[in-house]
């Protein structure tokens, strides 16, 4: 708890003294964001700044369903490239093909899907060819 400003002491010097003493005691060093640069204050005001910040900190993203499925298909291709066995490749492709088939049966809202199920045998052949 801060002490009360004594009468006759200039307000600014009283506050500055309390800040300096707290800083010397190290009371500011444990605050979140200590030592990090301040965010850009020239950006236009956004009413949802705190929601966007929380989503960014937690790694959450909100994409329309069709774009999320496209991203999942890209991630599946990357996972296939780093797969260590043919059964793993087939499992990865089976999972994404199921999702793509469901989306084609009931198209999601948003951007056009522009996806087709992967040809599992062709991808497996390509995967084998890329292995030494």
N, CA, C and O atoms as CSV, one atom per row, in Angstrom:
chain,resi,resn,atom,element,x,y,z
A,1,UNK,N,N,0.854,-1.174,0.000
A,1,UNK,CA,C,0.000,0.000,0.000
A,1,UNK,C,C,0.897,1.232,0.000
A,1,UNK,O,O,1.883,1.286,0.735
A,2,UNK,N,N,0.563,2.199,-0.805
A,2,UNK,CA,C,1.377,3.418,-0.861
A,2,UNK,C,C,1.025,4.330,0.302
A,2,UNK,O,O,-0.094,4.328,0.815
A,3,UNK,N,N,1.998,5.089,0.687
A,3,UNK,CA,C,1.746,6.049,1.762
A,3,UNK,C,C,1.063,7.282,1.191
A,3,UNK,O,O,1.112,7.531,-0.014
A,4,UNK,N,N,0.444,8.028,2.044
A,4,UNK,CA,C,-0.232,9.251,1.614
A,4,UNK,C,C,0.783,10.351,1.370
A,4,UNK,O,O,1.838,10.403,2.003
A,5,UNK,N,N,0.443,11.220,0.447
A,5,UNK,CA,C,1.315,12.354,0.127
A,5,UNK,C,C,1.329,13.303,1.318
A,5,UNK,O,O,0.276,13.757,1.767
A,6,UNK,N,N,2.503,13.597,1.824
A,6,UNK,CA,C,2.550,14.546,2.943
A,6,UNK,C,C,2.201,15.951,2.476
A,6,UNK,O,O,2.480,16.310,1.332
A,7,UNK,N,N,1.599,16.740,3.339
A,7,UNK,CA,C,1.264,18.106,2.941
A,7,UNK,C,C,2.539,18.920,2.693
A,7,UNK,O,O,3.546,18.770,3.385
A,8,UNK,N,N,2.456,19.769,1.698
A,8,UNK,CA,C,3.567,20.649,1.393
A,8,UNK,C,C,4.589,20.047,0.445
A,8,UNK,O,O,5.527,20.734,0.043
A,9,UNK,N,N,4.432,18.783,0.078
A,9,UNK,CA,C,5.355,18.148,-0.866
A,9,UNK,C,C,4.709,18.199,-2.240
A,9,UNK,O,O,3.521,17.917,-2.392
A,10,UNK,N,N,5.501,18.559,-3.229
A,10,UNK,CA,C,5.002,18.630,-4.599
A,10,UNK,C,C,4.516,17.238,-5.018
A,10,UNK,O,O,5.185,16.238,-4.755
A,11,UNK,N,N,3.358,17.179,-5.665
A,11,UNK,CA,C,2.762,15.902,-6.046
A,11,UNK,C,C,3.671,15.118,-6.980
A,11,UNK,O,O,3.874,13.919,-6.786
A,12,UNK,N,N,4.218,15.781,-7.989
A,12,UNK,CA,C,5.045,15.079,-8.961
A,12,UNK,C,C,6.284,14.473,-8.304
A,12,UNK,O,O,6.633,13.329,-8.592
A,13,UNK,N,N,6.936,15.205,-7.448
A,13,UNK,CA,C,8.130,14.668,-6.801
A,13,UNK,C,C,7.764,13.511,-5.865
A,13,UNK,O,O,8.549,12.575,-5.710
A,14,UNK,N,N,6.598,13.562,-5.249
A,14,UNK,CA,C,6.152,12.485,-4.366
A,14,UNK,C,C,5.936,11.199,-5.158
A,14,UNK,O,O,6.379,10.127,-4.747
A,15,UNK,N,N,5.260,11.312,-6.284
A,15,UNK,CA,C,5.000,10.145,-7.125
A,15,UNK,C,C,6.296,9.608,-7.708
A,15,UNK,O,O,6.536,8.401,-7.685
A,16,UNK,N,N,7.136,10.503,-8.233
A,16,UNK,CA,C,8.417,10.079,-8.796
A,16,UNK,C,C,9.256,9.340,-7.753
A,16,UNK,O,O,9.914,8.352,-8.080
A,17,UNK,N,N,9.240,9.798,-6.525
A,17,UNK,CA,C,10.003,9.165,-5.450
A,17,UNK,C,C,9.480,7.751,-5.190
A,17,UNK,O,O,10.265,6.820,-5.016
A,18,UNK,N,N,8.157,7.591,-5.166
A,18,UNK,CA,C,7.587,6.263,-4.928
A,18,UNK,C,C,7.919,5.308,-6.073
A,18,UNK,O,O,8.226,4.140,-5.837
A,19,UNK,N,N,7.860,5.799,-7.307
A,19,UNK,CA,C,8.197,4.954,-8.458
A,19,UNK,C,C,9.667,4.550,-8.394
A,19,UNK,O,O,9.999,3.380,-8.584
A,20,UNK,N,N,10.531,5.495,-8.132
A,20,UNK,CA,C,11.962,5.206,-8.058
A,20,UNK,C,C,12.251,4.184,-6.964
A,20,UNK,O,O,13.014,3.244,-7.188
A,21,UNK,N,N,11.650,4.353,-5.778
A,21,UNK,CA,C,11.892,3.419,-4.682
A,21,UNK,C,C,11.369,2.019,-5.013
A,21,UNK,O,O,12.027,1.024,-4.712
A,22,UNK,N,N,10.198,1.943,-5.626
A,22,UNK,CA,C,9.656,0.637,-6.012
A,22,UNK,C,C,10.544,-0.023,-7.062
A,22,UNK,O,O,10.751,-1.236,-7.029
A,23,UNK,N,N,11.062,0.762,-7.981
A,23,UNK,CA,C,11.965,0.238,-8.996
A,23,UNK,C,C,13.249,-0.273,-8.363
A,23,UNK,O,O,13.754,-1.325,-8.757
A,24,UNK,N,N,13.775,0.438,-7.405
A,24,UNK,CA,C,14.992,0.009,-6.711
A,24,UNK,C,C,14.768,-1.278,-5.927
A,24,UNK,O,O,15.684,-2.089,-5.793
A,25,UNK,N,N,13.560,-1.472,-5.409
A,25,UNK,CA,C,13.240,-2.702,-4.685
A,25,UNK,C,C,12.988,-3.866,-5.651
A,25,UNK,O,O,12.892,-5.016,-5.220
A,26,UNK,N,N,12.881,-3.577,-6.944
A,26,UNK,CA,C,12.665,-4.626,-7.939
A,26,UNK,C,C,11.217,-5.044,-8.095
A,26,UNK,O,O,10.940,-6.139,-8.584
A,27,UNK,N,N,10.297,-4.199,-7.692
A,27,UNK,CA,C,8.884,-4.558,-7.755
A,27,UNK,C,C,8.336,-4.550,-9.178
A,27,UNK,O,O,7.264,-5.108,-9.414
A,28,UNK,N,N,9.030,-3.939,-10.129
A,28,UNK,CA,C,8.548,-3.899,-11.510
A,28,UNK,C,C,9.140,-5.021,-12.359
A,28,UNK,O,O,8.637,-5.297,-13.449
A,29,UNK,N,N,10.187,-5.664,-11.884
A,29,UNK,CA,C,10.887,-6.651,-12.707
A,29,UNK,C,C,10.118,-7.955,-12.882
A,29,UNK,O,O,10.432,-8.730,-13.785
A,30,UNK,N,N,9.127,-8.213,-12.051
A,30,UNK,CA,C,8.371,-9.455,-12.177
A,30,UNK,C,C,7.030,-9.263,-12.900
A,30,UNK,O,O,6.215,-10.185,-12.949
A,31,UNK,N,N,6.807,-8.099,-13.445
A,31,UNK,CA,C,5.550,-7.850,-14.151
A,31,UNK,C,C,5.574,-8.527,-15.513
A,31,UNK,O,O,6.635,-8.626,-16.131
A,32,UNK,N,N,4.412,-9.001,-16.000
A,32,UNK,CA,C,4.391,-9.614,-17.327
A,32,UNK,C,C,4.769,-8.580,-18.386
A,32,UNK,O,O,4.322,-7.434,-18.340
A,33,UNK,N,N,5.585,-8.997,-19.322
A,33,UNK,CA,C,6.002,-8.096,-20.391
A,33,UNK,C,C,7.232,-7.295,-20.049
A,33,UNK,O,O,7.665,-6.465,-20.848
A,34,UNK,N,N,7.811,-7.518,-18.875
A,34,UNK,CA,C,9.010,-6.772,-18.470
A,34,UNK,C,C,10.143,-7.040,-19.455
A,34,UNK,O,O,10.446,-8.192,-19.766
A,35,UNK,N,N,10.758,-5.982,-19.937
A,35,UNK,CA,C,11.880,-6.110,-20.863
A,35,UNK,C,C,11.488,-6.285,-22.307
A,35,UNK,O,O,12.358,-6.378,-23.173
A,36,UNK,N,N,10.203,-6.332,-22.593
A,36,UNK,CA,C,9.732,-6.487,-23.968
A,36,UNK,C,C,9.336,-5.115,-24.512
A,36,UNK,O,O,8.902,-4.243,-23.758
A,37,UNK,N,N,9.487,-4.930,-25.825
A,37,UNK,CA,C,9.114,-3.622,-26.388
A,37,UNK,C,C,7.606,-3.394,-26.324
A,37,UNK,O,O,6.820,-4.342,-26.329
A,38,UNK,N,N,7.224,-2.143,-26.266
A,38,UNK,CA,C,5.803,-1.794,-26.276
A,38,UNK,C,C,5.246,-2.022,-27.677
A,38,UNK,O,O,5.971,-1.919,-28.666
A,39,UNK,N,N,3.965,-2.329,-27.752
A,39,UNK,CA,C,3.352,-2.536,-29.059
A,39,UNK,C,C,3.239,-1.200,-29.803
A,39,UNK,O,O,3.304,-0.127,-29.202
A,40,UNK,N,N,3.071,-1.297,-31.111
A,40,UNK,CA,C,2.997,-0.110,-31.959
A,40,UNK,C,C,1.719,0.661,-31.650
A,40,UNK,O,O,0.621,0.123,-31.798
A,41,UNK,N,N,1.849,1.911,-31.224
A,41,UNK,CA,C,0.673,2.709,-30.888
A,41,UNK,C,C,0.179,3.541,-32.069
A,41,UNK,O,O,-0.784,4.295,-31.931
A,42,UNK,N,N,0.825,3.414,-33.229
A,42,UNK,CA,C,0.379,4.164,-34.400
A,42,UNK,C,C,-0.734,3.444,-35.160
A,42,UNK,O,O,-1.359,4.030,-36.044
A,43,UNK,N,N,-0.985,2.189,-34.825
A,43,UNK,CA,C,-2.027,1.418,-35.495
A,43,UNK,C,C,-3.398,1.989,-35.135
A,43,UNK,O,O,-3.576,2.511,-34.035
A,44,UNK,N,N,-4.369,1.898,-36.048
A,44,UNK,CA,C,-5.711,2.397,-35.718
A,44,UNK,C,C,-6.336,1.560,-34.596
A,44,UNK,O,O,-6.030,0.377,-34.447
A,45,UNK,N,N,-7.201,2.182,-33.825
A,45,UNK,CA,C,-7.822,1.512,-32.687
A,45,UNK,C,C,-8.725,0.382,-33.166
A,45,UNK,O,O,-9.514,0.552,-34.095
A,46,UNK,N,N,-8.598,-0.753,-32.531
A,46,UNK,CA,C,-9.417,-1.915,-32.850
A,46,UNK,C,C,-10.145,-2.332,-31.579
A,46,UNK,O,O,-9.512,-2.626,-30.565
A,47,UNK,N,N,-11.465,-2.360,-31.631
A,47,UNK,CA,C,-12.249,-2.697,-30.444
A,47,UNK,C,C,-11.999,-4.127,-29.971
A,47,UNK,O,O,-12.191,-4.426,-28.792
A,48,UNK,N,N,-11.582,-4.997,-30.857
A,48,UNK,CA,C,-11.374,-6.397,-30.502
A,48,UNK,C,C,-9.900,-6.720,-30.280
A,48,UNK,O,O,-9.492,-7.872,-30.431
A,49,UNK,N,N,-9.108,-5.731,-29.928
A,49,UNK,CA,C,-7.665,-5.928,-29.777
A,49,UNK,C,C,-7.331,-7.009,-28.766
A,49,UNK,O,O,-6.402,-7.789,-28.974
A,50,UNK,N,N,-8.080,-7.062,-27.674
A,50,UNK,CA,C,-7.759,-8.017,-26.618
A,50,UNK,C,C,-8.115,-9.442,-27.040
A,50,UNK,O,O,-7.423,-10.389,-26.665
A,51,UNK,N,N,-9.188,-9.602,-27.818
A,51,UNK,CA,C,-9.555,-10.941,-28.304
A,51,UNK,C,C,-8.495,-11.435,-29.274
A,51,UNK,O,O,-8.049,-12.579,-29.188
A,52,UNK,N,N,-8.094,-10.570,-30.195
A,52,UNK,CA,C,-7.070,-10.952,-31.170
A,52,UNK,C,C,-5.750,-11.251,-30.484
A,52,UNK,O,O,-5.044,-12.181,-30.873
A,53,UNK,N,N,-5.410,-10.473,-29.468
A,53,UNK,CA,C,-4.183,-10.726,-28.724
A,53,UNK,C,C,-4.209,-12.063,-28.009
A,53,UNK,O,O,-3.219,-12.795,-28.025
A,54,UNK,N,N,-5.343,-12.393,-27.374
A,54,UNK,CA,C,-5.468,-13.667,-26.670
A,54,UNK,C,C,-5.387,-14.829,-27.641
A,54,UNK,O,O,-4.733,-15.834,-27.361
A,55,UNK,N,N,-6.051,-14.695,-28.785
A,55,UNK,CA,C,-5.990,-15.766,-29.783
A,55,UNK,C,C,-4.561,-15.953,-30.279
A,55,UNK,O,O,-4.114,-17.082,-30.480
A,56,UNK,N,N,-3.846,-14.853,-30.478
A,56,UNK,CA,C,-2.463,-14.946,-30.936
A,56,UNK,C,C,-1.578,-15.616,-29.884
A,56,UNK,O,O,-0.754,-16.468,-30.215
A,57,UNK,N,N,-1.749,-15.231,-28.618
A,57,UNK,CA,C,-0.945,-15.823,-27.544
A,57,UNK,C,C,-1.212,-17.308,-27.386
A,57,UNK,O,O,-0.306,-18.075,-27.060
A,58,UNK,N,N,-2.462,-17.721,-27.618
A,58,UNK,CA,C,-2.824,-19.119,-27.430
A,58,UNK,C,C,-2.678,-19.937,-28.703
A,58,UNK,O,O,-2.913,-21.145,-28.701
A,59,UNK,N,N,-2.290,-19.280,-29.787
A,59,UNK,CA,C,-2.069,-20.002,-31.037
A,59,UNK,C,C,-3.350,-20.444,-31.723
A,59,UNK,O,O,-3.333,-21.375,-32.529
A,60,UNK,N,N,-4.440,-19.798,-31.415
A,60,UNK,CA,C,-5.718,-20.156,-32.025
A,60,UNK,C,C,-5.919,-19.358,-33.309
A,60,UNK,O,O,-5.470,-18.217,-33.423
A,61,UNK,N,N,-6.586,-19.962,-34.250
A,61,UNK,CA,C,-6.898,-19.280,-35.496
A,61,UNK,C,C,-8.319,-19.648,-35.900
A,61,UNK,O,O,-8.765,-20.777,-35.697
A,62,UNK,N,N,-8.992,-18.717,-36.453
A,62,UNK,CA,C,-10.351,-18.975,-36.900
A,62,UNK,C,C,-10.379,-18.797,-38.408
A,62,UNK,O,O,-10.310,-17.679,-38.919
A,63,UNK,N,N,-10.480,-19.905,-39.105
A,63,UNK,CA,C,-10.566,-19.886,-40.559
A,63,UNK,C,C,-11.937,-20.395,-40.957
A,63,UNK,O,O,-12.529,-21.198,-40.236
A,64,UNK,N,N,-12.451,-19.945,-42.087
A,64,UNK,CA,C,-13.687,-20.561,-42.594
A,64,UNK,C,C,-13.438,-22.056,-42.808
A,64,UNK,O,O,-12.311,-22.458,-43.099
A,65,UNK,N,N,-14.465,-22.870,-42.668
A,65,UNK,CA,C,-14.267,-24.323,-42.752
A,65,UNK,C,C,-13.557,-24.787,-44.027
A,65,UNK,O,O,-12.730,-25.698,-43.973
A,66,UNK,N,N,-13.865,-24.179,-45.158
A,66,UNK,CA,C,-13.233,-24.629,-46.402
A,66,UNK,C,C,-11.733,-24.316,-46.390
A,66,UNK,O,O,-10.930,-25.124,-46.856
A,67,UNK,N,N,-11.355,-23.159,-45.866
A,67,UNK,CA,C,-9.931,-22.822,-45.789
A,67,UNK,C,C,-9.212,-23.679,-44.749
A,67,UNK,O,O,-8.055,-24.053,-44.940
A,68,UNK,N,N,-9.897,-23.986,-43.656
A,68,UNK,CA,C,-9.298,-24.855,-42.635
A,68,UNK,C,C,-9.031,-26.239,-43.221
A,68,UNK,O,O,-8.013,-26.855,-42.904
A,69,UNK,N,N,-9.933,-26.738,-44.073
A,69,UNK,CA,C,-9.734,-28.044,-44.697
A,69,UNK,C,C,-8.584,-28.004,-45.707
A,69,UNK,O,O,-7.807,-28.953,-45.810
A,70,UNK,N,N,-8.484,-26.904,-46.446
A,70,UNK,CA,C,-7.340,-26.758,-47.366
A,70,UNK,C,C,-6.028,-26.771,-46.591
A,70,UNK,O,O,-5.056,-27.398,-47.013
A,71,UNK,N,N,-6.004,-26.075,-45.456
A,71,UNK,CA,C,-4.805,-26.047,-44.621
A,71,UNK,C,C,-4.499,-27.441,-44.091
A,71,UNK,O,O,-3.337,-27.842,-44.037
A,72,UNK,N,N,-5.529,-28.179,-43.700
A,72,UNK,CA,C,-5.333,-29.546,-43.211
A,72,UNK,C,C,-4.765,-30.438,-44.316
A,72,UNK,O,O,-3.937,-31.307,-44.045
A,73,UNK,N,N,-5.206,-30.228,-45.564
A,73,UNK,CA,C,-4.680,-31.006,-46.690
A,73,UNK,C,C,-3.206,-30.686,-46.922
A,73,UNK,O,O,-2.413,-31.587,-47.195
A,74,UNK,N,N,-2.832,-29.410,-46.814
A,74,UNK,CA,C,-1.418,-29.030,-46.949
A,74,UNK,C,C,-0.587,-29.650,-45.822
A,74,UNK,O,O,0.521,-30.134,-46.052
A,75,UNK,N,N,-1.127,-29.630,-44.619
A,75,UNK,CA,C,-0.418,-30.222,-43.485
A,75,UNK,C,C,-0.259,-31.734,-43.676
A,75,UNK,O,O,0.763,-32.309,-43.301
A,76,UNK,N,N,-1.284,-32.374,-44.265
A,76,UNK,CA,C,-1.205,-33.816,-44.525
A,76,UNK,C,C,-0.104,-34.114,-45.541
A,76,UNK,O,O,0.625,-35.094,-45.394
A,77,UNK,N,N,0.020,-33.271,-46.575
A,77,UNK,CA,C,1.095,-33.474,-47.557
A,77,UNK,C,C,2.457,-33.346,-46.890
A,77,UNK,O,O,3.368,-34.118,-47.189
A,78,UNK,N,N,2.605,-32.389,-45.997
A,78,UNK,CA,C,3.872,-32.223,-45.276
A,78,UNK,C,C,4.133,-33.415,-44.358
A,78,UNK,O,O,5.273,-33.861,-44.225
A,79,UNK,N,N,3.084,-33.930,-43.727
A,79,UNK,CA,C,3.236,-35.088,-42.842
A,79,UNK,C,C,3.621,-36.327,-43.639
A,79,UNK,O,O,4.407,-37.147,-43.163
A,80,UNK,N,N,3.080,-36.474,-44.841
A,80,UNK,CA,C,3.433,-37.604,-45.705
A,80,UNK,C,C,4.914,-37.532,-46.062
A,80,UNK,O,O,5.603,-38.553,-46.066
A,81,UNK,N,N,5.402,-36.342,-46.359
A,81,UNK,CA,C,6.811,-36.184,-46.732
A,81,UNK,C,C,7.744,-36.605,-45.604
A,81,UNK,O,O,8.852,-37.071,-45.865
A,82,UNK,N,N,7.317,-36.448,-44.358
A,82,UNK,CA,C,8.176,-36.816,-43.227
A,82,UNK,C,C,7.786,-38.152,-42.593
A,82,UNK,O,O,8.324,-38.522,-41.550
A,83,UNK,N,N,6.852,-38.878,-43.220
A,83,UNK,CA,C,6.422,-40.169,-42.683
A,83,UNK,C,C,7.561,-41.186,-42.787
A,83,UNK,O,O,8.400,-41.108,-43.685
A,84,UNK,N,N,7.574,-42.136,-41.858
A,84,UNK,CA,C,8.652,-43.128,-41.828
A,84,UNK,C,C,8.229,-44.500,-42.347
A,84,UNK,O,O,9.074,-45.367,-42.567
A,85,UNK,N,N,6.937,-44.698,-42.540
A,85,UNK,CA,C,6.482,-46.001,-43.046
A,85,UNK,C,C,5.295,-45.818,-43.982
A,85,UNK,O,O,4.591,-44.808,-43.950
A,86,UNK,N,N,5.103,-46.832,-44.812
A,86,UNK,CA,C,3.982,-46.781,-45.759
A,86,UNK,C,C,2.644,-46.795,-45.034
A,86,UNK,O,O,1.698,-46.135,-45.464
A,87,UNK,N,N,2.558,-47.541,-43.938
A,87,UNK,CA,C,1.294,-47.580,-43.191
A,87,UNK,C,C,0.968,-46.210,-42.602
A,87,UNK,O,O,-0.199,-45.825,-42.524
A,88,UNK,N,N,1.993,-45.481,-42.192
A,88,UNK,CA,C,1.772,-44.135,-41.674
A,88,UNK,C,C,1.268,-43.216,-42.787
A,88,UNK,O,O,0.372,-42.405,-42.558
A,89,UNK,N,N,1.836,-43.336,-43.993
A,89,UNK,CA,C,1.388,-42.533,-45.138
A,89,UNK,C,C,-0.075,-42.832,-45.436
A,89,UNK,O,O,-0.879,-41.919,-45.627
A,90,UNK,N,N,-0.414,-44.116,-45.475
A,90,UNK,CA,C,-1.805,-44.507,-45.775
A,90,UNK,C,C,-2.769,-44.014,-44.692
A,90,UNK,O,O,-3.885,-43.599,-45.002
A,91,UNK,N,N,-2.350,-44.055,-43.434
A,91,UNK,CA,C,-3.208,-43.577,-42.337
A,91,UNK,C,C,-3.460,-42.071,-42.468
A,91,UNK,O,O,-4.593,-41.612,-42.328
A,92,UNK,N,N,-2.391,-41.304,-42.736
A,92,UNK,CA,C,-2.515,-39.847,-42.885
A,92,UNK,C,C,-3.454,-39.515,-44.032
A,92,UNK,O,O,-4.346,-38.678,-43.895
A,93,UNK,N,N,-3.246,-40.175,-45.162
A,93,UNK,CA,C,-4.092,-39.902,-46.334
A,93,UNK,C,C,-5.523,-40.372,-46.123
A,93,UNK,O,O,-6.460,-39.732,-46.601
A,94,UNK,N,N,-5.702,-41.471,-45.419
A,94,UNK,CA,C,-7.056,-41.957,-45.129
A,94,UNK,C,C,-7.844,-40.963,-44.285
A,94,UNK,O,O,-9.028,-40.728,-44.530
A,95,UNK,N,N,-7.174,-40.379,-43.285
A,95,UNK,CA,C,-7.851,-39.409,-42.415
A,95,UNK,C,C,-8.258,-38.152,-43.182
A,95,UNK,O,O,-9.384,-37.676,-43.042
A,96,UNK,N,N,-7.340,-37.612,-43.996
A,96,UNK,CA,C,-7.679,-36.383,-44.723
A,96,UNK,C,C,-8.690,-36.666,-45.825
A,96,UNK,O,O,-9.546,-35.828,-46.110
A,97,UNK,N,N,-8.600,-37.845,-46.452
A,97,UNK,CA,C,-9.582,-38.182,-47.495
A,97,UNK,C,C,-10.987,-38.298,-46.920
A,97,UNK,O,O,-11.962,-37.941,-47.581
A,98,UNK,N,N,-11.094,-38.795,-45.692
A,98,UNK,CA,C,-12.410,-38.877,-45.038
A,98,UNK,C,C,-12.990,-37.484,-44.833
A,98,UNK,O,O,-14.170,-37.249,-45.091
A,99,UNK,N,N,-12.154,-36.566,-44.369
A,99,UNK,CA,C,-12.619,-35.194,-44.158
A,99,UNK,C,C,-13.001,-34.524,-45.480
A,99,UNK,O,O,-14.001,-33.810,-45.556
A,100,UNK,N,N,-12.205,-34.758,-46.507
A,100,UNK,CA,C,-12.498,-34.148,-47.817
A,100,UNK,C,C,-13.798,-34.719,-48.374
A,100,UNK,O,O,-14.616,-33.977,-48.919
A,101,UNK,N,N,-13.995,-36.033,-48.242
A,101,UNK,CA,C,-15.225,-36.656,-48.750
A,101,UNK,C,C,-16.454,-36.103,-48.032
A,101,UNK,O,O,-17.486,-35.862,-48.659
A,102,UNK,N,N,-16.346,-35.904,-46.728
A,102,UNK,CA,C,-17.468,-35.325,-45.973
A,102,UNK,C,C,-17.758,-33.901,-46.442
A,102,UNK,O,O,-18.917,-33.503,-46.553
A,103,UNK,N,N,-16.713,-33.147,-46.713
A,103,UNK,CA,C,-16.899,-31.760,-47.160
A,103,UNK,C,C,-17.478,-31.711,-48.566
A,103,UNK,O,O,-18.251,-30.808,-48.886
A,104,UNK,N,N,-17.118,-32.660,-49.398
A,104,UNK,CA,C,-17.672,-32.684,-50.753
A,104,UNK,C,C,-19.142,-33.096,-50.731
A,104,UNK,O,O,-19.930,-32.635,-51.557
A,105,UNK,N,N,-19.507,-33.954,-49.797
A,105,UNK,CA,C,-20.907,-34.384,-49.683
A,105,UNK,C,C,-21.782,-33.248,-49.158
A,105,UNK,O,O,-22.924,-33.084,-49.586
A,106,UNK,N,N,-21.234,-32.468,-48.226
A,106,UNK,CA,C,-21.939,-31.337,-47.648
A,106,UNK,C,C,-21.000,-30.136,-47.670
A,106,UNK,O,O,-20.281,-29.897,-46.700
A,107,UNK,N,N,-20.998,-29.374,-48.773
A,107,UNK,CA,C,-20.018,-28.282,-48.904
A,107,UNK,C,C,-20.105,-27.279,-47.752
A,107,UNK,O,O,-21.190,-26.831,-47.383
A,108,UNK,N,N,-18.938,-26.935,-47.191
A,108,UNK,CA,C,-18.923,-25.979,-46.078
A,108,UNK,C,C,-19.115,-24.552,-46.573
A,108,UNK,O,O,-18.959,-24.262,-47.759
A,109,UNK,N,N,-19.454,-23.674,-45.648
A,109,UNK,CA,C,-19.605,-22.259,-45.979
A,109,UNK,C,C,-18.233,-21.654,-46.216
A,109,UNK,O,O,-17.223,-22.152,-45.720
A,110,UNK,N,N,-18.214,-20.589,-46.972
A,110,UNK,CA,C,-16.955,-19.890,-47.204
A,110,UNK,C,C,-16.470,-20.042,-48.625
A,110,UNK,O,O,-17.251,-20.265,-49.551
A,111,UNK,N,N,-15.183,-19.920,-48.777
A,111,UNK,CA,C,-14.562,-19.987,-50.100
A,111,UNK,C,C,-14.780,-21.358,-50.717
A,111,UNK,O,O,-15.005,-22.330,-49.997
A,112,UNK,N,N,-14.715,-21.451,-52.053
A,112,UNK,CA,C,-14.862,-22.764,-52.692
A,112,UNK,C,C,-13.801,-23.736,-52.181
A,112,UNK,O,O,-12.677,-23.340,-51.871
A,113,UNK,N,N,-14.165,-24.983,-52.101
A,113,UNK,CA,C,-13.285,-25.993,-51.518
A,113,UNK,C,C,-12.086,-26.301,-52.427
A,113,UNK,O,O,-10.949,-26.325,-51.956
A,114,UNK,N,N,-12.326,-26.533,-53.703
A,114,UNK,CA,C,-11.264,-26.813,-54.676
A,114,UNK,C,C,-10.330,-27.928,-54.211
A,114,UNK,O,O,-9.114,-27.827,-54.372
A,115,UNK,N,N,-10.883,-28.973,-53.644
A,115,UNK,CA,C,-10.094,-30.122,-53.199
A,115,UNK,C,C,-10.712,-31.402,-53.722
A,115,UNK,O,O,-11.929,-31.507,-53.877
A,116,UNK,N,N,-9.859,-32.367,-53.990
A,116,UNK,CA,C,-10.311,-33.717,-54.306
A,116,UNK,C,C,-9.567,-34.664,-53.383
A,116,UNK,O,O,-8.468,-34.350,-52.925
A,117,UNK,N,N,-10.154,-35.820,-53.107
A,117,UNK,CA,C,-9.432,-36.785,-52.273
A,117,UNK,C,C,-8.109,-37.170,-52.936
A,117,UNK,O,O,-7.996,-37.217,-54.161
A,118,UNK,N,N,-7.128,-37.438,-52.103
A,118,UNK,CA,C,-5.816,-37.845,-52.606
A,118,UNK,C,C,-5.899,-39.248,-53.192
A,118,UNK,O,O,-6.621,-40.098,-52.670
A,119,UNK,N,N,-5.168,-39.495,-54.270
A,119,UNK,CA,C,-5.001,-40.840,-54.817
A,119,UNK,C,C,-3.929,-41.514,-53.966
A,119,UNK,O,O,-2.734,-41.273,-54.139
A,120,UNK,N,N,-4.375,-42.354,-53.054
A,120,UNK,CA,C,-3.474,-42.924,-52.051
A,120,UNK,C,C,-2.349,-43.718,-52.702
A,120,UNK,O,O,-1.186,-43.571,-52.326
A,121,UNK,N,N,-2.690,-44.565,-53.685
A,121,UNK,CA,C,-1.651,-45.392,-54.310
A,121,UNK,C,C,-0.611,-44.544,-55.034
A,121,UNK,O,O,0.581,-44.846,-54.968
A,122,UNK,N,N,-1.040,-43.492,-55.722
A,122,UNK,CA,C,-0.093,-42.624,-56.426
A,122,UNK,C,C,0.816,-41.891,-55.440
A,122,UNK,O,O,2.014,-41.748,-55.684
A,123,UNK,N,N,0.248,-41.431,-54.336
A,123,UNK,CA,C,1.056,-40.732,-53.337
A,123,UNK,C,C,2.036,-41.700,-52.685
A,123,UNK,O,O,3.182,-41.334,-52.425
A,124,UNK,N,N,1.601,-42.929,-52.417
A,124,UNK,CA,C,2.500,-43.924,-51.822
A,124,UNK,C,C,3.645,-44.231,-52.783
A,124,UNK,O,O,4.793,-44.348,-52.352
A,125,UNK,N,N,3.351,-44.363,-54.081
A,125,UNK,CA,C,4.411,-44.609,-55.066
A,125,UNK,C,C,5.413,-43.462,-55.087
A,125,UNK,O,O,6.622,-43.687,-55.133
A,126,UNK,N,N,4.905,-42.231,-55.054
A,126,UNK,CA,C,5.789,-41.060,-55.010
A,126,UNK,C,C,6.629,-41.053,-53.733
A,126,UNK,O,O,7.815,-40.723,-53.759
A,127,UNK,N,N,5.998,-41.421,-52.614
A,127,UNK,CA,C,6.709,-41.478,-51.335
A,127,UNK,C,C,7.831,-42.516,-51.402
A,127,UNK,O,O,8.941,-42.267,-50.929
A,128,UNK,N,N,7.542,-43.674,-51.986
A,128,UNK,CA,C,8.574,-44.725,-52.122
A,128,UNK,C,C,9.718,-44.248,-53.009
A,128,UNK,O,O,10.883,-44.504,-52.705
A,129,UNK,N,N,9.400,-43.559,-54.098
A,129,UNK,CA,C,10.425,-43.092,-55.029
A,129,UNK,C,C,11.355,-42.066,-54.378
A,129,UNK,O,O,12.534,-41.990,-54.724
A,130,UNK,N,N,10.831,-41.283,-53.443
A,130,UNK,CA,C,11.633,-40.267,-52.774
A,130,UNK,C,C,12.522,-40.835,-51.680
A,130,UNK,O,O,13.414,-40.145,-51.187
A,131,UNK,N,N,12.287,-42.100,-51.291
A,131,UNK,CA,C,13.099,-42.746,-50.265
A,131,UNK,C,C,14.357,-43.318,-50.903
A,131,UNK,O,O,14.299,-43.848,-52.012
A,132,UNK,N,N,15.498,-43.217,-50.214
A,132,UNK,CA,C,16.744,-43.777,-50.778
A,132,UNK,C,C,16.755,-45.296,-50.773
A,132,UNK,O,O,17.728,-45.908,-51.212
